[in-house]
Amino acid sequence: MRTLRKSIYRLERADARWARWLLALVLWGYRGVDRLVLRRATRMDLASEKVVSHDQRFLCVVVPKSGSRTLIAGLDAAARLRGFDLTLDERSIEAFLHGYEGYTTFAVVRDPWSRIYSCYKQKLAQATPITKARTLHGRRGLHASMSFDAFVRWLATHDGRDDVADRHWMSQTKILGMDRGMTYDFIGRLDAFDEALEAIAERIGIPTHVFAHELRTARPDEYLAHYTPALVRIVAERYADDVERFGFVPPDLPSPPD
């Protein structure tokens, strides 16, 4: 499935007219399959990436929009460097609740205000044809042209709830399966990413230098300019479990210009 997705992404990046026509045909077919079979917009998306090594005995549950590319690329680089096994698995988190006793379990989380803006920017404001088909299709009230204000308010509606959420805006406690009894040896935070990566490397016995930051935000505080006090409150209430469990604090918004 991952190989198929990579092939479709290559079509999206291609300039040839035939590639654009083929991409349109593939996405049209996907929407049909989604509407009739997958129905992604009607169920909880718990199939975020999990990185497993049985040699090194670790399990990393990846939270989208929380340094995921850096984590996956770094663990892959370490496996190639040290020669241990590594598997990227997209089964539901429920498949990992048992059978990993004695493994080092870890993850990285991100404050919900920054994470939701990053999600909006990539999945809506800058949505590609593939993103629109895979992430937005079938979701009532959600569309790529909506404002950030409208997106945040949508998240607090019945259609934006966790029960039918895409992994990119689902509560992180749900992605990590903590509501199902999943436990972790270490959970780092993206706002202290370097420290988190060092702790992960030490715990699983790999060199820290394998984690070369990818897609690092050029302006980490960019999201603050898009929030109002009302939107900060909405996100705090929508993601109250994340805020409480991981100790996140609502951001201080910049003062409006005189």
Salt bridges, closest charged atoms under 4 A:
ASP34 OD2 - HIS137 ND1 2.83
ASP45 OD2 - ARG167 NE 2.82
GLU49 OE2 - ARG2 NH1 2.88
GLU49 OE1 - ARG69 NH2 2.59
ASP76 OD2 - ARG80 NE 3.07
ASP89 OD2 - ARG91 NE 3.00
GLU90 OE2 - ARG2 NH1 3.28
GLU90 OE2 - ARG5 NH2 2.77
GLU94 OE2 - ARG180 NE 3.09
ASP149 OD1 - ARG153 NE 2.70
ASP159 OD1 - ARG140 NH2 3.04
ASP162 OD2 - LYS174 NZ 3.94
ASP162 OD1 - ARG238 NH2 2.91
ASP163 OD2 - ARG161 NE 3.79
ASP166 OD1 - ARG40 NH2 3.45
ASP166 OD2 - HIS168 ND1 2.61
ASP179 OD2 - ARG180 NH1 3.19
ASP191 OD2 - ARG189 NH2 2.81
ASP194 OD1 - HIS213 NE2 2.87
GLU222 OE1 - LYS121 NZ 3.11
